[in-house]
Amino acid sequence: MTANVQKFRTLSTALNHSFESRWLLHHYRLLHHGPDTVEELLDRHVVKKEKSLDDDENELLNRQRLTSSRREALSLYRDIIRATRFFMWANSQGNLWRDVLRENVRKEFEEARFERDPEIITRLLIGGRDALQAALDKLAEKQKQEIEKQRGNSNAR
């Protein structure tokens, strides 16, 4: 009986090695030799049409977009609040421009708070970034002019 078991083990080991070597050879051929037909070639290398997404996947994608838009909006809001520190002079009513700008920014962000259309959100974010950059550029230009004006006055004395 043990002799039969030993024969069976030897036979199964031999078959196993034979099967593994054939599988490796077949796998090697698939990896290193090109496709057998033109259809296989096209199937491997042509971009396939995206699968249609179900409602749950669409909802997840919308949430991800909104989350990134929310992060961008918060970042823009913080940048604007930081930039208002430079506006320390009073307007005609005697209010500091810093405070007036902060109130207006808060009001505009609150008005757009529940906007869900990604295109409108993107447009608002881009417009806000552009307006912030334009205001900072104007402020820097005015400060340069003031510095030059003060230098001219001090040199004239």
C-alpha positions in Angstrom: 0.0 0.0 0.0 2.8 2.5 0.9 4.4 1.6 -2.5 1.2 2.7 -4.3 1.0 5.9 -2.3 4.6 6.6 -3.1 4.0 6.0 -6.9 0.9 8.3 -6.7 2.9 11.1 -5.1 5.7 10.8 -7.6 3.2 10.8 -10.5 1.3 13.7 -9.1 4.5 15.7 -8.6 5.6 15.0 -12.1 2.2 16.0 -13.5 2.2 19.1 -11.4 5.6 20.2 -12.7 4.5 19.4 -16.2 1.3 21.5 -15.8 3.3 24.4 -14.2 5.9 24.5 -17.0 3.2 24.5 -19.7 1.3 27.2 -17.9 4.5 29.3 -17.6 5.4 28.7 -21.2 1.9 29.8 -22.3 2.0 32.8 -19.9 5.5 33.7 -21.3 4.2 33.6 -24.9 1.3 35.9 -24.0 3.5 38.4 -22.3 6.4 38.5 -24.8 4.8 37.7 -28.1 2.3 40.1 -29.7 -1.4 39.3 -30.1 -2.5 36.6 -32.5 -5.0 38.7 -34.4 -5.7 42.3 -35.3 -8.8 42.3 -33.2 -6.7 41.3 -30.1 -4.2 44.1 -30.9 -7.0 46.7 -31.2 -8.7 45.3 -28.1 -5.5 45.8 -26.1 -4.5 49.2 -27.3 -7.7 51.1 -28.3 -9.2 53.2 -25.6 -12.5 51.6 -24.5 -15.6 53.6 -24.0 -16.3 54.4 -20.3 -18.9 52.4 -18.6 -22.0 54.3 -17.7 -22.2 55.1 -14.1 -25.1 54.3 -11.9 -26.8 56.9 -9.6 -24.6 56.0 -6.6 -21.4 56.5 -8.5 -22.6 59.8 -9.9 -23.6 60.9 -6.5 -20.1 60.0 -5.2 -18.4 61.9 -8.0 -20.6 64.9 -7.4 -19.7 64.8 -3.7 -16.0 64.6 -4.5 -16.3 67.6 -6.8 -18.2 69.6 -4.2 -15.7 68.7 -1.5 -12.8 69.9 -3.7 -14.8 73.0 -4.6 -15.6 73.6 -0.9 -11.9 73.4 -0.1 -11.1 75.8 -2.8 -13.8 78.2 -1.7 -12.6 78.1 1.9 -9.0 78.7 0.7 -10.2 81.7 -1.4 -12.2 83.0 1.6 -9.2 82.8 3.9 -6.9 84.5 1.3 -9.3 87.3 0.9 -9.6 87.8 4.7 -5.8 87.8 4.9 -5.6 90.4 2.1 -8.0 92.7 3.8 -5.4 93.4 6.5 -3.7 95.7 4.0 -6.7 98.0 3.6 -6.3 100.1 6.8 -7.7 103.5 5.7 -11.2 104.8 6.2 -13.8 105.3 3.5 -16.0 108.4 3.3 -18.3 107.3 6.1 -15.3 106.8 8.4 -15.4 102.9 8.3 -12.2 101.0 7.7 -12.1 99.5 4.3 -10.9 96.3 5.9 -14.2 95.9 7.8 -16.3 96.9 4.7 -14.5 94.4 2.5 -14.8 91.6 5.1 -18.6 92.3 5.4 -19.0 92.2 1.6 -17.0 89.0 1.2 -19.0 87.3 3.9 -22.2 88.4 2.3 -21.2 87.2 -1.2 -20.0 83.8 0.1 -23.2 83.3 2.0 -25.2 84.1 -1.1 -23.4 81.4 -3.1 -23.3 78.9 -0.2 -26.0 76.5 -1.6 -24.9 76.7 -5.2 -24.7 73.1 -6.6 -23.9 73.7 -10.3 -20.2 72.8 -10.8 -19.8 75.2 -13.7 -21.2 78.2 -11.7 -19.1 77.3 -8.7 -16.0 77.1 -10.9 -16.9 80.5 -12.5 -17.4 82.1 -9.0 -14.1 80.7 -7.7 -12.1 81.8 -10.8 -13.8 85.3 -10.6 -13.0 85.6 -6.9 -9.3 84.6 -7.5 -9.0 87.1 -10.3 -10.6 89.9 -8.3 -8.4 89.2 -5.3 -5.3 89.2 -7.5 -6.3 92.4 -9.3 -7.0 94.2 -5.9 -3.6 93.1 -4.6 -1.9 94.2 -7.7 -3.6 97.6 -7.6 -2.7 98.0 -3.9 0.9 97.1 -4.6 1.1 99.6 -7.4 -0.5 102.4 -5.3 2.0 101.7 -2.5 4.9 101.9 -4.9 3.6 105.2 -6.1 3.3 106.5 -2.5 6.8 105.4 -1.7 8.2 107.1 -4.8 6.1 110.2 -4.0 7.5 110.3 -0.4 11.1 109.8 -1.7 10.5 112.7 -4.2 9.3 114.9 -1.3 12.2 114.0 0.9 14.7 114.6 -1.8 13.1 118.0 -2.6 13.7 119.3 0.9 
